[in-house]
Amino acid sequence: MIVVTGASGQLGRAVVEELLSLVPASQVGVSVRDVSKVADLGDRGVRVRQGDYTSLEHSIEGASSLLLVSAPLIGDALLKTHRTAIAAAGAAGVKRVLYTSHMGVNPASHFPPMRGHAATEEMLAESGLAFTVLRNGYYATAVPMLLRQALETGELRTPADGPVAWTTHADLAAATARLLVDGADDGPTAPLTGPAALDMADVAVIASRVTGREIRHVVVPDADYRNGLPEPAATMLAGMFLSSRDGDFGPADPTLATLIGRPATSLEDFLRQVL
């Protein structure tokens, strides 16, 4: 049985839907904090069990493959949660864990989630479990958030940045489901990214084309950008731009397109869907 954690979240749910197009529902299980959010999956034959990352034993029972979707936490809370989840996978006899990590993982990253991913990968390496690390590209869903004010003012104001291979949840879900069904190699995958690495100047050009109004990219000092944001958003977003300048989120890689058997979704096509 293939079990997906976090199956009520955006990526987890999308992976489940992809799995259901590949295997019978009886071969799929989900572990969720609130089973009412996925009651429809139970109606379709999916095994639905309650479990959070601190109590996974029952919800992942009988899993041959487990998708461990990274918890939406940072710092010590994330590490404690992931350590408990990995121990539960070992106790349950899971044959292979696939973990949703990130390209550009670095224990000294400016971007806090990268440090958590690096520590989790180390835990998996020390666990004795067979595991695969999914080196996902940066989620394209961040772009509409970054554009929110620019759509009103016509100015996309950011610190200096670097190229990011923006990647859609839908494409990552399709690739992840394929790896869960067909099998995955040990260790990290190649970066699973969209088709192009774009900086914020490129994003402004694309947004202008999609919306039909001019959006200019304006570079502001790092300190000014941080001062305009509340915490913890200031640390997260400033860290993202610093890491992009270090090259952590590029270049683009063809592996994702190969896995899903079609071109990966471009940022422009994604923005045309959501803006």
C-alpha positions, 0 to 999 in steps of 0.5 A: 500500500502507498500511504500519503501524509498531509493528504488534505494539503495542496500537494498531498491531495494532488498526489493522491488524485494522481495516484488514483489515476494510476492504481486502484483506490484500495492500494492507496491510504492517506494520513490526515489530522482531520479525516472530515476534510478527505471524506470523499476519498474514503467514499472512493475506496481510499483507506483514510486514517487519522494521524498527525506527525506525532502519532503516525503508527496507526495511519501508516500501518501496512505501508510499503511506500510512504510519502512524507510531506514536509510539515509546515513548520520551521526550526526545532518544532519541525525537527522534532516532528520529522524525527518522530515521523521517521521513527514511526515509519521505521517502527511500522516497517515501511519499505521506502520513504519519499520525502518532499525536500527542495532543490538547493538544500543547504544547512547554512542557507539564508532561507529557513526551510532549507535548513530544516530540509537539510536536517531532515535528510540527515535524519533519513540517512541515519534512520536505516530506512530506504529513502528517496529525497524529492528535490522539488523546485520552488513552488510557483504559488509564491509568485501571485503572493509576490505580485499582489501589491504590484498588481495594484501599483504597477511596481514589483518592488523586491531586493536584488535576486537571482533566477528561480525555476518556479514549479507547479504543485500539479507537475510535482504531484504527477512526478511524485505519484509516478515515483511512488508507483514505479519505484524510486532510486535511493537518495536525492533526485535531480532537481524537479523543476519548471522549464525555466529559471526566471528572476523577478525582472522576468516575472514582471515582464510575464505578469505584464503580458498576462494582465495586459498592464505594465508592471515594472521591477524595482530593486530596493535595498535589503534593509528597506524590504525587510522593514516593510514586512512584519515578522516572520514574513520578513525573515522568510522572504528576505531569506528567499531572495538572498538564497536566490542570489546564491543560486539555490533555486536554479537552474532549471532541470529536465528531469521533471518533464521526463518523469511526467511525460510532457513539458513542465508547466511554464510560469506564464501558463500557471499565472494565466490560470490563477491571475 
